[in-house]
Every structure is written in structure tokens, then in C-alpha cells.
Amino acid sequence: MGIINIKGNSIIFQKRDETAVLGPWGKDCLRFRSSPNSKITDENWNLLDQPETKCSIKVVKKRRP
């Protein structure tokens, strides 16, 4: 089972040595990054720079029946 954390305006999923990050990327867009070696680089590679966007993450915990 993996661990989900909220850091700033991103959702981070970690399981064993794998890491996946989902975060805002400009207006009405999300950026998904993942790595099998537990480290995510901040390289933009071939993406165009985007303006900083305001967003919020709301965590809702469901109770098990």
C-alpha cells in the first residue's frame, strides 16, 4: 500500500521506491511526473514555462462501513 501526501499545491504518491507527483501547470492544466527511483527532478524538459497559479487541495476522508 502506498502513502499519499499533500505538499504545497501538489499531491505526492509514494510506494516503495516509486514516486508520483500531480500538480497545477498553468491555467486549467495538471502536470504528472513519476520516477521509479524515489526522486523527482524539477526539470521542465520540453515544457513551456507557465505562470504561477493559485489552487487548493481538499482532502476528504471517507469512513469505512
VENDACOR-V431126 format. One record per residue. PSI is psi in degrees with one decimal (999 if undefined). Layout:
((PSI) (PSI))
This chain:
((143.3) (176.5) (133.2) (128.3) (154.9) (124.6) (112.8) (-120.8) (28.6) (151.8) (128.1) (127.1) (128.3) (135.1) (121.6) (-121.8) (3.7) (143.1) (137.3) (139.0) (131.6) (122.2) (169.6) (148.9) (88.7) (-168.1) (129.8) (36.3) (149.4) (151.0) (127.5) (127.6) (145.1) (159.2) (139.0) (-3.6) (27.2) (4.3) (132.3) (128.2) (156.1) (20.2) (139.1) (-12.8) (-111.5) (16.2) (145.7) (144.5) (141.4) (149.9) (152.3) (133.8) (149.6) (133.0) (167.4) (153.2) (128.4) (123.4) (123.7) (118.2) (124.5) (138.3) (140.4) (142.0) (999))
